[in-house]
Amino acid sequence: MRSQTYGDYLALDELLSLQRTRSDGPEHDEMLFIVIHQVYELWFKQVLHELDYLREQLDAGSAPRALATLNRVLTILKTLVGQIDILETMTPLDFLSFRDRLESASGFESYQFREFEFALGLKKAAVVDRFPAGSAGHENLARRLHEPSVWLQFLRYLAARGLDVPAAALERDVTLATEADEGVQKLLISMYRDHMALMQLCERLVDLDEGLQEWRYRHVKMVERTIGRKPGTGGSAGTSRWCSARSVPSRARGVRKAPSTSRPRCSRQSFLISGRFAPRSDPRGFDDFVVRVSCPDRRRPWR
Ligand code: HEM
């Protein structure tokens, strides 16, 4: 019997037959466009796999494994952000040469990206019905809608360690998006003060939130340079409205926009807490933490 080969194990022939360009010619850059989206989807798959494991480890009370898993997710996220550099080697003209072949298809329809948001706590029941009943997107999102988010699992983990997590936060309907909770805010401050090990886990969750915002920010800037103010293929008004470039924080210029109710998508948070719960002053210096956790525009390098 023939022994297993590299190609068999990875289903390589199948995998490499999936980059089906549609433009006449075909246009050279359409291959890059397809490959990069497929690579993103594969990484999304791995991230979801890791986030499921992270929840399991938190449930089992294993902080070292949870931390190692979070570090892996953060490393993948860095790659996700870094890959945008490759896409930016494609000029607007290159993109326009095949753009009409996308018709109305858009990354906006990536169900794995929505699963990622759901897993982190950014849930919205209506999103499930954007995908036809019976499709993988519909089924996966419907399941994740009813599962605890990573954030809720983290709160449960803290409660199991004897921390005073407000019952309302623990018993909240899991199908709803994570909301600010003053009791949780106070708990986090005391945790940062007295529980260094738990603080490490929380810091990595903040990194994860910040990493996803970083991806959104880089994606918007890439979209802006590729299609300018043109409408998106998914029907949005493109960067002019979908993600007002003016309200995107510019690290280079150090501009910070006050949080508003119409926050651009790129600064949308998946976990965390509203700035209105930040104490006015704290003699022990925890203001900085609260503001950092509350305000997406206050950036720092994430690991
Ligand atoms: C030339 C490259 C790209 C352009 C011009 C572009 C453009 C856009 C635009 C205009 C939107 C808003 C919805 C719409 O009207 O279509 C959008 C959303 C989105 N795109 Fe891209 N995109 C590009 C590459 C990518 C890649 C490589 C990914 C990776 C999967 C991606 C993932 C997404 C996601 C997840 C959304 C929804 C974001 C949200 O709702 O916050 N895009 N894109």
Residues whose N, C-alpha, C, O or C-beta is under 5 A from the ligand:
A	BS01	HEM	I36 H37 Y40 S106 G107 F108 S110 F113 V223 T226 I227 G232 T233 G234 G235 S236 G238 W242 R265
